Every structure is written in C-alpha cells, then in structure tokens.
C-alpha cells in the first residue's frame, strides 16, 4: 500500500513543477513583450529624431522661421523616450526660451480672428524674441541637425 504522505508529496511535486513551468512561460512572455516594447520605442525615437534633423536643417537654412522651429523642435525633443529622463531645456536653452515666449501666441484660425493691429503687435513681439535668441538658436540647430541618440 502506498502511504498517504507519498501521495501528498507526489501531488505537491506535480503542482510545484506545474507552477514552475507556468511561471517560466510567463517570464518568457514578459521578456518578449519587453523586447518588443523596446524595439517599438527605438523605432519611434528614430522617426522623431529624423524629424528633428529635418526641421533643424530647415531652421538653419532659414526655410523655417525660428518661432515655428522652436515650437516643433521642443515638442519633438520632449516626445523622445529614454530610460533616464533628459532635460533638453538645459541642452538647448535658446529653443526652449523662445518656445516659452511664443507658445501662448495664437496660431491658425485663432490668429486670423485677431484684428490687424493686434497681429502686427504680436508679429513685432515674436520678431523681437527671435532676434534676441537667433544666435543661440542657430548654434543649437546646428547641433540638432546632426544629433544622435545615446547608445547608438
């Protein structure tokens, strides 16, 4: 006759092996999902970085005005994902300063709704900010035009 303790031990062993196999499969899936997520983030960062380079070159070559470039570039830089957060405002203070100065100014339809003299006042204000920060921004977009992501 088989002892009840032996049956219990065998049943316990089968349960433990089953749980170990299940845990192993869950860990394998987690590793696979993590790898897929990292690849997706890298691909997204590459697309964003390509846009950053194109816009930076356009600003550098005066094909895009400084205010529009600052708005686009700061938003793109902020969209990049890293393991450790980066403070691009420290790396590109001119762009972020201009962005902070013009981000509240109306655009598109809201701008069209303004009276002509108000649009002109805002254009002069924007031009003043751009003139003040142009030298710094030109240096920064030069660096952004050839920017590489860390770890590449």
N, C-alpha and C positions, 0 to 999 in steps of 0.2 A: 504494500500500500504506500502511496505517495503522501508524504507529510504535507499538511496544510501550509506549513511555513515555506516549503519548497515551491508550492504552487503560488503562494503570495509573492515570493521572491522572483520567480519567473515572470509573473504578471507585471510586477513592478519594473523588472528589467525591460520587458517589452514596451511598457509605457514610456520609460526613460529613453530608450532607443528611438521610439516614435517621435517623442518631443524633440530629441536632438536633431533628427532628420528634418523635422518641420522647421526648427529654429535655423538650421543650416540653409534651408531653401529660402527662408525669409531674409537672411543675411545676404545671400547671393542676389536676390531681387533688389534689396536695398542698395548694394554695391552697383548693380546695373543701372538703377534709377539715378543714383548719384553721378555716375559717369555720363549718362545721357544728359542730365541737367547741366553738368559742367561743359559738355560739348555744345549744348544749346546756348549757354551764356557766352562761351568763346566765340561762337558764330555771330551772335548778336553784337558783341563788342567789336568784332571785325567790321561788321556793316556800319556801325556807329562811327568807328574810327575812320573808315573810308570817307564818310560824310564830313567828318571834322576836317580831314585833309583837303577835300574839295572846297569847302567853304573858306577855310583858312587861305588857300591859294587865291580864291576869288577876292577876298578882302585885301590880300597882299597886292594883287594886281589891279585894285580899285574897280573891280567888276561888281562888287557888293559894298554898300556903304557900311561904315563902322558900326552904326547902331543895329542894323539888321544882322550883321555878322556877330556882334556881341550877344544878341538875343538867341540866335540859332546855336552858336558855339557853346554858350554856357549851358543851355538846355541839353545839348548832346553830351557834353562832358559830364553833367550831372546824371545822365542816364547810364553811363558806363558802370558795370558791376565788377567789384573786386572782393577778394576775401577780406581784406582790410580796407575800410573806407579811406578815400583820398580827398583831401581838401584842395580842389583845383583853384579855389579863390586865392590861396596863397601862392600857387604856381603862376597864375595869370591874373594878377590884381587889376590891371588896366581893363581887361574884358569884363570882369565881374563888377568893377566900379561903374563902367559905362552901362552895363545891364541894369544895375541898381538905380541909376539915374533916369533911364528911359523906359523901364518896364511898365510904368503906370500910364505912360502916354498912350492915348487911343490909337488904334490902327484900323485898317479896312473900313467897314461901314461906319463905325463909331467916329472915325476921323472925318469921313465925308460929311457927317452930320454937323460938324463944327462950323462956326462962322469963319469966313475967310481970314479975318484978322487974328482969330484965335489959332488957326492952323499956322499962320505965319509966325506968330509968337512962339508956338511950340517948335516950329522948324528952326528958328533962331536959337532957341534954348538947346535943342538937340545938337545943332551945329557947333555951338559953344562947347558943349560937353565933348563932342568928337574932336574938336581942335585941341582941347586941353589934354586929351588922353591919346591922341593919334600916334605920337612917337612910341609910347609904351606899347600900344596895341600892335603896331607894325612889327615890333620885335617879338611879341608873343605869337602872332600868327605865323611868323617865320618858323618858330619852333613847332607850332601845331601842324604846319604843312608837312613836316617830316616826323611827326610823333609816332612812337612805337609803344605798344602796350608792354607793361612789365612782364617778364617771364617769357618773352618771345624771342 
